[in-house]
Amino acid sequence: MPSPRAQIPLALDETSAEPAYQQIARQLRQAIESGARAPGERLPAIRTLASDLGVHRDTVALAYESLGEAGFVEARVGAGRSVAPSRPRSSDSSPSRTFARAMRRTRRRSRSIV
């Protein structure tokens, strides 16, 4: 069985105005919607994909989190991330709203640690 990363042909356009995390999320979402990524199929580890793409791991983590909030990806402790088993919910998952929610959660976590 091929590794999860071997099955995802992602390419980042460094000249694009679209942030890298949005490019990653968009390409993964398209792969899921087209059926190229099956429900329950594992996604590459954040550090592995970040290394392969030459970006910081937080960039990939933000892309995965935005896909999770949109219902495309689920995370399981000890098992990593995988394609959600059911169709995503139909909520507003625009990249700017998803990014704002992720940043609010990050700030809340930071404050609770102190």
Sequence and secondary structure as in RCSB ss.txt:
>XXXX:A:sequence
MPSPRAQIPLALDETSAEPAYQQIARQLRQAIESGARAPGERLPAIRTLASDLGVHRDTVALAYESLGEAGFVEA
RVGAGRSVAPSRPRSSDSSPSRTFARAMRRTRRRSRSIV
>XXXX:A:secstr
   GGGG      TT SS HHHHHHHHHHHHHHHTSS TT B   HHHHHHHHTS HHHHHHHHHHHHHTTSEEE
ETTTEEEE SS    S   HHHHHHHHHHHHHHHHHHH 
